[in-house]
């Protein structure tokens, strides 16, 4: 163990007394181990309280416990005191759509939520029920802190969507002006962005120290490390990894403050803490060994951390290599906390058995990957380790080739990846497994009719806009008949 890793491990084991040492991250984001670490089943109790922490643009490779270089001892302590899920995906690779999926358990196109809402835009469909609606229906206190990004006007604000109270900002920190709200009152017309993490954490601590004794659901959505990441003065320059690293370190400190407060209030054992991100990293940050970043339908755009900590119900030192999704959070909390079910069909599954016993008790339908560049377009479908790419944009973010990234194309040659053993999606093996290609394409056709008309229309548009047959596997789609290949280019018969 080198000096830096030793110091990180030492910091994690001392920063949170009682939570334990850092869980092993030897598997990193590389080849999957032969078997998951066996879980120790805890008693069949239920959490009294839930805290859902979601970061903005935090990559799957940014945290120490996921093999990252940034100092995150408090989050690492949460992981070692509970379960760290290594194959957990967001519901969408952009901000608003991902948050809609998290809070409803449904793909964002079902709630008519585009990738990223801009100021004064219409918010998530009013027919949707959020986690906050379900917790409040059970009689719990519900409070939202931080970035909302699902509508900045009534009836789309947090206090319209199941939350008793709200303290935070309506959208991303790169949009202006950025008002700071308390419920429906504007406290600052344009918030001081350097103070956001401190303000959110202070409000969370105050909420946890409140005198009301009812069970609670706290949704804590940090604005960072989304670009432009801005740490407070006390954290600027601390990590040596720039403003992005300092922002992640400040969020990590905030997690420590929250855990300390829960312990002081004698709430830690009865509180389930879930820590995640909305999607992969943007310009800065680490996606580990994964291909792609925010906005991409490669795994780097979708894979996120998920840490579950609950001393009374989840055994410590657990690492899971089973597939999961932020779509699973709502159905899992419905089961675990005995909430009333959503009135709408959900796309996630209940992973309570995974958190408490290290195994899945429910069969998952193959998962769809919606494009960030073109609304409502499906580009991939994944069933376990098999991921089929059927469409691609012309110049998808970070994969610029021939186009602008503004149009989707149906691939003449669908690509198949084994994302368990080939986490970087480096090797297209569609020609070796034609039966899997056909099975997943048929499953995609079976699922599409359950979506709103916009998704079906987008698929028709995709299929009527084929990519050039000379698009190399994994490349941005080359439009048919546009910028033809030079005369010197050779293409093998398999691509013709």
Buried (B, 14 or more C-beta within 10 A) or exposed (E): EEEEEEEBBEBBBEBBEEBBBBBEBEBBBEEBEEEBBEBEBBEEEBBBBBBBBBBBBBBBBBBBBBBBBBBBBBBBBBBBBBBBBBBBBBBBBBBBBBBBBBBBBBBBBBBBBBBBBEBEBBBBBBEBBBBBBBBBEBEBBBBBBBBBBBBBEEEBBBBBBBBBBBBBBBBBBEBEEBBBBEEEEEEBEEBEBBBBBBBBBBBBBEBBEEEEEEBBBBBBBBBBBBBBBBBBEEBBEBBEBBBBBBBBBBBBBBBBBBBBBBBEEEBBBBBBBBBBBBBBBBEBBBBBBBBBBBBBBBBBBBBBBBBBBBBBBBBBBBBBBBBBBBBBBBBBBBBBBEBEBBEBEBBBBBBBBBBBBBBBEBEBEBBBBBBBBBBBBBBBBBBBBBBBBBBBBBBBBBBEBBBEBEBBBBBBBBBBBBBBEBBBBEBBBBEEBEEBBEBBBEBBEEBBEEBEEEBBEBBEBBEEBBBBBBBEBBBBBBBBEEEEEEEEEEEEEEEE
